[in-house]
Every structure is written in C-alpha cells, then in structure tokens.
C-alpha cells in the first residue's frame, strides 16, 4: 500500500513538473514571439485589453485565428493554464502601455476613438508622441499643417461637452484603391498603376498602405470636416508628393491631357517635407501607428501652444 501511494505521488509530481515546464515555456514563447509589429497594428482602445484579439501568428498559445488570449484561458481545462494566460495578458498590457502611452493616460475612451479633450493636452501629446521628423518639418515650415477630411463618425467623435477635442485614429481604412473613393474606375486604374510603380521601385509607401492629405484645409471640404493630422511613432511613417505640386489624382485631366508626373519620396534627411508643406499640394503619408486628428478650428490655438513648447 505504501509503495502504491508513493508511486502515485511520484506520478503526480512528474505531471506537475511537466505541466509547469510547458506553461513556463508558453509564457516565454508568448513574450518572445510577439514582435513589436503586433502593437503597431490598429488597436481599439475602447475595448478591454482582454478582448483585444491577437492573430494566431502573433500568439503561439492559441490554435485558431482571431481567438483571443482570454478566450483561450476560458477554454483551458486546468487552473494553472488560466493563471499562465492571465500573466501573459498582464505582460501584454505593460507592452501596450510602453508602446502607446495614452493607453494608460486617457482623457476619454470611446468605442472607436480616444479623445484628447483640451488644446494644451493636444499640444503635449503631439509634442511627445508625434513623429519627430514630421513635427520638425512642420516647425521649419513656420507651422503649416497637413489636413484630412473627417468621416461622419470621426466628426461626431470630436464633440466633447460642447467643446472640440482631438481624436486618435488607429484604424483608418486604406481607400485609394476603392472605386467609391473618387467614384471613378479611371481613378482606381491610376492608383493601381501607381501602386505597381512604387512597388517596383521598392518605395516604403504605396496607395494600399497610405492615405492622402493636403496642405489646404479648404480643399478637404468635399471629404468632410477639416482636421490637421499628426502621425504617431518613429517607425512606419513615410511621406511622398508630386514633384510639381498639386493632386495625385485630378479628375479634370483625362486621356491625352494626363501628364506623366514625378513623385518625391521623402528620405527623412533633407528639408524637402518642410518645403512641401509650404505649397498647395497633396501629400501621401503612411502612418502604421495611426495619427492624431485635430479639428482645423483649433489651428490658431494649437500653433501658439506648439510655439510655446519650442521656447
């Protein structure tokens, strides 16, 4: 009897040691295997972190695409495994906080956008989190801004207690290859051709991963309420524009009247972007981490605050 009990206890001990080893490997693998790019993807800060769905290639502890860590924990058969997954979620929260400081310091979260509710806070966030090359170019251009038109949902999100606020946009669709953007098949063919050219020349941005903005706030009226945009982060941010200025797609130029144009892709070293901001032109920009959108009505106050922060 004593021998049998001892044998059973030994088997149980082996099982526990084996399970612990596997679970520790799981934690280690989750930490090592989740690359920074996982946190450069659009993240809905309005949802709890437990509900954020990592794709299976970023999360080795899940066997199904789009299955979240918390779902895996709920499906697990052992309490130890749930403890391991909870620890992984806590660690992931720390990474998100480091990568996106506003995740831990939010004025207000909505389902889709994060609001920054005072002009001074907006200026502080831009000064701290905006791509440094872009911010320097804006300053060198004597504070000329870059604008996009907000969608109806985005326009609604900037309203806060009867005051305008900025919003953080991390999931803006790439729509330059969408026929509905310009209501033109010819425009789609043009941007597809541009996509092929930019890929062939190994350019870091292209229509399928970028947006268009303009230096003229009045020009974006057809797309929605004008807002200055401020790309976030030091990586995954690129710019390009037409060498002769103007629009990427001009519906007035048709057939034989459409001229071949040269595109300038900013190298991040020259003063080209600051010069481009001083003319009237469209600028293609890539912002993998998203961008802050500030309603144009706050332009004057924002300029004054940014100048103050530079002194």
Backbone torsions as a table, in degrees:
resi	resn	phi	psi	omega
1	UNK	NA	-46.6	-180.0
2	UNK	-61.7	-40.3	179.4
3	UNK	-63.7	-41.9	-179.2
4	UNK	-64.1	-45.3	179.1
5	UNK	-62.1	-43.8	179.3
6	UNK	-60.6	-41.9	180.0
7	UNK	-63.1	-43.0	179.1
8	UNK	-63.3	-42.8	178.5
9	UNK	-63.0	-37.6	178.6
10	UNK	-64.6	-43.1	177.5
11	UNK	-62.0	-42.7	179.4
12	UNK	-62.3	-41.8	179.0
13	UNK	-62.6	-42.6	178.4
14	UNK	-61.9	-41.8	179.8
15	UNK	-63.1	-43.7	180.0
16	UNK	-64.1	-43.4	179.1
17	UNK	-62.9	-43.3	179.4
18	UNK	-62.9	-44.5	179.9
19	UNK	-63.6	-40.6	179.0
20	UNK	-62.4	-41.9	179.7
21	UNK	-61.8	-44.1	-179.4
22	UNK	-63.9	-44.8	-177.4
23	UNK	-67.2	-38.5	176.8
24	UNK	-65.0	-37.7	176.2
25	UNK	-63.1	-35.8	179.2
26	UNK	-64.5	-45.2	177.0
27	UNK	-60.1	-48.7	-178.4
28	UNK	-60.0	-43.2	-178.1
29	UNK	-66.3	-39.5	179.5
30	UNK	-63.5	-37.7	179.8
31	UNK	-71.2	-44.5	-174.3
32	UNK	-76.7	-39.4	-170.7
33	UNK	-79.6	-21.8	-179.5
34	UNK	-79.3	106.1	-176.7
35	UNK	-80.7	164.0	179.5
36	UNK	-56.7	-30.4	-177.9
37	UNK	-60.2	-25.1	178.7
38	UNK	-62.2	-29.4	-178.0
39	UNK	-99.0	-0.9	174.0
40	UNK	-91.0	-6.4	178.6
41	UNK	-80.4	158.0	179.5
42	UNK	-55.7	131.9	-179.7
43	UNK	-125.4	132.5	178.5
44	UNK	-86.8	99.8	-176.7
45	UNK	-73.3	-9.9	177.3
46	UNK	-76.8	-15.0	179.0
47	UNK	-95.8	153.9	176.4
48	UNK	-66.3	151.8	-178.4
49	UNK	-61.0	-32.1	-179.4
50	UNK	-65.3	-22.5	-178.0
51	UNK	-96.3	-4.2	176.7
52	UNK	-69.4	128.5	-171.6
53	UNK	-100.2	109.2	174.2
54	UNK	-79.2	141.7	174.9
55	UNK	-73.1	155.6	-173.0
56	UNK	-61.5	-29.3	-178.0
57	UNK	-71.7	-20.5	177.1
58	UNK	-93.9	-13.3	-171.9
59	UNK	-130.2	91.1	-175.4
60	UNK	-65.5	-12.4	-177.7
61	UNK	-85.9	0.6	177.3
62	UNK	-118.8	143.5	-174.9
63	UNK	-102.1	-4.1	-176.0
64	UNK	-126.7	136.4	177.1
65	UNK	-56.1	139.5	175.7
66	UNK	71.1	6.3	175.9
67	UNK	-82.7	129.3	-175.5
68	UNK	-82.9	164.2	175.8
69	UNK	-59.8	-41.7	-178.2
70	UNK	-66.3	-38.6	177.4
71	UNK	-62.1	-40.7	178.3
72	UNK	-61.8	-41.3	179.3
73	UNK	-63.1	-40.6	-179.0
74	UNK	-67.4	-32.0	-178.3
75	UNK	-83.1	-15.4	-175.4
76	UNK	-66.9	149.2	-175.8
77	UNK	-90.0	-15.7	-176.8
78	UNK	-115.9	148.9	177.7
79	UNK	-66.4	-34.8	-179.6
80	UNK	-61.5	-40.6	-179.1
81	UNK	-65.7	-38.7	177.9
82	UNK	-63.0	-38.6	177.4
83	UNK	-61.9	-41.4	179.8
84	UNK	-62.8	-45.9	-178.7
85	UNK	-64.7	-40.4	177.6
86	UNK	-59.5	-41.5	177.7
87	UNK	-62.7	-38.5	179.5
88	UNK	-65.4	-39.7	178.3
89	UNK	-63.4	-41.7	178.1
90	UNK	-61.5	-43.5	179.6
91	UNK	-64.2	-41.5	178.2
92	UNK	-61.0	-40.9	177.2
93	UNK	-57.7	-40.5	179.2
94	UNK	-63.2	-41.4	179.1
95	UNK	-64.8	-41.4	178.8
96	UNK	-63.1	-40.6	179.6
97	UNK	-64.0	-39.7	178.8
98	UNK	-68.6	-40.7	-176.8
99	UNK	-75.6	-35.2	-177.2
100	UNK	-129.6	88.2	-175.1
101	UNK	-55.7	-29.9	-177.2
102	UNK	-69.6	-13.9	177.8
103	UNK	-64.2	-27.8	-179.7
104	UNK	-104.6	-1.2	-174.4
105	UNK	-140.9	66.1	-171.8
106	UNK	-100.1	136.0	170.6
107	UNK	-70.8	-47.6	176.9
108	UNK	-164.0	135.4	174.8
109	UNK	-103.4	137.5	169.6
110	UNK	-113.1	-177.2	-177.8
111	UNK	-61.6	-36.7	-174.1
112	UNK	-118.9	-18.7	-173.4
113	UNK	-134.5	155.4	173.7
114	UNK	-109.3	122.9	-177.5
115	UNK	-91.0	145.4	168.8
116	UNK	-117.7	116.1	-158.0
117	UNK	-100.2	1.8	176.4
118	UNK	-138.1	145.4	-179.1
119	UNK	-54.4	-40.7	-179.8
120	UNK	-64.8	-40.7	177.3
121	UNK	-65.0	-38.3	177.6
122	UNK	-59.2	-47.9	178.7
123	UNK	-60.4	-40.3	179.9
124	UNK	-65.5	-42.1	179.6
125	UNK	-64.7	-43.7	178.9
126	UNK	-62.8	-45.8	-178.6
127	UNK	-61.3	-33.5	-175.6
128	UNK	-91.0	-36.4	-167.5
129	UNK	-114.3	-17.4	-178.6
130	UNK	-67.1	149.3	175.0
131	UNK	-51.7	124.8	-171.1
132	UNK	-65.5	-35.6	178.9
133	UNK	-66.5	-42.8	178.9
134	UNK	-64.3	-46.2	-179.5
135	UNK	-61.4	-42.3	178.1
136	UNK	-62.3	-38.4	179.3
137	UNK	-67.0	-38.9	176.4
138	UNK	-61.8	-44.3	179.4
139	UNK	-63.3	-44.5	-180.0
140	UNK	-65.1	-27.1	179.4
141	UNK	-83.4	8.7	-174.8
142	UNK	65.8	42.1	172.0
143	UNK	65.0	44.6	168.0
144	UNK	-85.1	133.4	-174.4
145	UNK	-101.1	167.7	176.8
146	UNK	-116.0	134.9	-168.9
147	UNK	-124.3	150.5	168.2
148	UNK	-131.8	158.9	173.3
149	UNK	-89.2	130.8	-178.2
150	UNK	-80.4	146.5	173.3
151	UNK	-71.8	170.4	-179.6
152	UNK	-62.7	-39.0	178.0
153	UNK	-65.4	-40.9	179.4
154	UNK	-67.6	-39.4	178.0
155	UNK	-62.6	-39.0	178.2
156	UNK	-67.9	-34.7	-176.7
157	UNK	-70.1	-24.5	-178.3
158	UNK	-78.2	-9.8	177.3
159	UNK	-79.5	126.9	-178.3
160	UNK	-146.7	110.1	178.8
161	UNK	49.4	45.5	179.1
162	UNK	64.9	16.6	175.7
163	UNK	-126.0	151.5	178.0
164	UNK	-78.9	144.2	176.8
165	UNK	-136.0	162.9	173.3
166	UNK	-88.6	159.6	175.5
167	UNK	-130.6	151.3	174.3
168	UNK	-96.9	120.0	-178.5
169	UNK	-107.6	118.4	-178.3
170	UNK	-119.3	-1.7	-175.0
171	UNK	-132.8	32.8	-179.9
172	UNK	-64.9	123.7	-179.6
173	UNK	-65.3	145.3	172.9
174	UNK	-85.7	112.4	-169.4
175	UNK	-119.7	11.0	-177.1
176	UNK	-69.4	-21.5	177.7
177	UNK	-99.1	10.7	179.4
178	UNK	-93.4	124.4	-179.4
179	UNK	-58.4	-26.7	-177.4
180	UNK	-75.3	-16.2	-176.6
181	UNK	-64.0	-49.6	179.0
182	UNK	-109.4	2.5	-175.3
183	UNK	51.5	45.4	-174.2
184	UNK	-151.4	122.7	173.8
185	UNK	-68.2	-33.4	179.0
186	UNK	-63.7	-38.3	178.1
187	UNK	-64.7	-40.1	177.9
188	UNK	-62.3	-43.7	178.9
189	UNK	-61.9	-38.7	179.2
190	UNK	-63.3	-48.7	-177.6
191	UNK	-70.8	-28.8	173.9
192	UNK	-67.1	-41.0	175.9
193	UNK	-63.4	-40.3	178.0
194	UNK	-64.3	-39.4	176.7
195	UNK	-57.9	-47.5	-179.0
196	UNK	-62.7	-40.7	-179.8
197	UNK	-65.6	-44.3	-177.4
198	UNK	-69.0	-35.6	176.0
199	UNK	-67.3	-43.1	-179.2
200	UNK	-61.4	-33.4	179.5
201	UNK	-92.5	9.9	176.7
202	UNK	54.7	41.2	176.6
203	UNK	-77.1	145.0	-175.3
204	UNK	-73.6	-13.9	177.2
205	UNK	-129.3	160.6	-176.9
206	UNK	-163.4	167.3	-177.6
207	UNK	-55.9	-31.8	-175.9
208	UNK	-77.1	-10.8	178.0
209	UNK	-129.3	20.0	-174.1
210	UNK	-139.3	170.6	176.3
211	UNK	-125.0	165.8	172.7
212	UNK	-108.5	141.5	174.6
213	UNK	-136.9	171.4	-177.8
214	UNK	-139.0	155.0	178.0
215	UNK	-81.0	-7.2	-177.2
216	UNK	-111.0	112.1	-177.4
217	UNK	-63.4	-30.6	-179.9
218	UNK	-68.5	-27.4	-176.6
219	UNK	-70.4	-19.0	-177.2
220	UNK	-92.1	4.4	-176.7
221	UNK	-58.0	-33.3	-179.1
222	UNK	-68.5	-19.0	-178.1
223	UNK	-97.9	-19.6	-179.1
224	UNK	144.6	-171.9	-179.4
225	UNK	-60.9	131.4	-176.0
226	UNK	-72.0	137.2	176.8
227	UNK	-144.9	136.7	173.2
228	UNK	-73.6	146.6	-177.4
229	UNK	-118.0	145.9	-174.7
230	UNK	-136.5	94.5	-177.9
231	UNK	-58.4	143.5	-174.9
232	UNK	-103.7	142.2	173.1
233	UNK	88.3	164.2	-177.9
234	UNK	-94.9	-18.8	-179.4
235	UNK	-112.9	153.8	179.0
236	UNK	72.1	25.1	178.2
237	UNK	-123.0	121.4	-177.1
238	UNK	-142.2	159.4	-178.8
239	UNK	-139.9	148.9	174.9
240	UNK	-151.8	153.8	178.9
241	UNK	-155.7	166.5	177.4
242	UNK	-73.6	133.4	-177.0
243	UNK	-59.0	-35.4	-178.8
244	UNK	-94.7	11.0	179.7
245	UNK	80.6	-172.3	176.9
246	UNK	83.6	-156.6	-171.7
247	UNK	-98.2	152.2	171.1
248	UNK	-70.2	-44.6	178.3
249	UNK	-123.0	119.1	179.0
250	UNK	-117.4	110.8	-176.2
251	UNK	-66.3	-17.3	179.0
252	UNK	-76.5	-18.9	178.0
253	UNK	-93.2	113.0	-178.0
254	UNK	-129.1	148.6	174.1
255	UNK	54.1	-124.8	-175.2
256	UNK	-67.8	-17.9	-179.3
257	UNK	-80.4	-10.4	-179.7
258	UNK	-79.6	114.7	-176.6
259	UNK	-88.6	151.8	173.4
260	UNK	-74.7	129.6	-175.5
261	UNK	-118.3	151.2	177.0
262	UNK	-95.6	139.0	-179.7
263	UNK	-109.4	132.9	176.3
264	UNK	-99.4	123.0	173.4
265	UNK	-103.0	120.5	-173.9
266	UNK	-65.3	132.8	-177.8
267	UNK	-91.1	-3.6	178.1
268	UNK	80.2	1.8	-175.0
269	UNK	-117.8	-39.6	-176.2
270	UNK	-82.2	-176.8	177.8
271	UNK	-95.0	17.5	-175.1
272	UNK	-58.5	-40.8	-177.4
273	UNK	-67.7	-39.4	179.0
274	UNK	-64.8	-35.8	176.8
275	UNK	-68.5	-42.4	179.3
276	UNK	-61.2	-35.2	-179.9
277	UNK	-68.5	-17.7	-177.4
278	UNK	-88.0	-12.9	178.1
279	UNK	-101.3	177.2	176.1
280	UNK	-96.0	107.1	-176.9
281	UNK	-160.6	162.7	169.2
282	UNK	-87.9	146.5	175.9
283	UNK	-128.2	124.4	174.4
284	UNK	-81.0	134.2	179.5
285	UNK	-136.1	144.3	174.4
286	UNK	-109.7	131.5	-178.9
287	UNK	-142.0	83.4	-175.1
288	UNK	-61.7	-28.7	-179.2
289	UNK	-91.0	2.1	-176.5
290	UNK	90.4	-172.1	-177.7
291	UNK	-153.7	157.5	172.7
292	UNK	-88.5	133.6	176.5
293	UNK	-113.3	124.2	-176.7
294	UNK	-118.5	121.6	-178.7
295	UNK	-55.3	138.9	-174.7
296	UNK	-61.2	-21.3	177.7
297	UNK	-62.0	-19.7	-179.9
298	UNK	-97.3	8.9	-175.4
299	UNK	-53.9	-52.4	-174.5
300	UNK	-62.1	-44.5	-179.4
301	UNK	-66.5	-39.1	179.9
302	UNK	-66.9	-41.2	177.4
303	UNK	-59.3	-45.3	-179.3
304	UNK	-61.9	-40.9	-179.5
305	UNK	-68.0	-41.3	179.1
306	UNK	-66.0	-38.3	176.3
307	UNK	-63.6	-41.2	179.8
308	UNK	-61.9	-38.7	-178.5
309	UNK	-72.2	-19.3	179.2
310	UNK	-84.1	-16.6	-177.3
311	UNK	-84.8	NA	NA
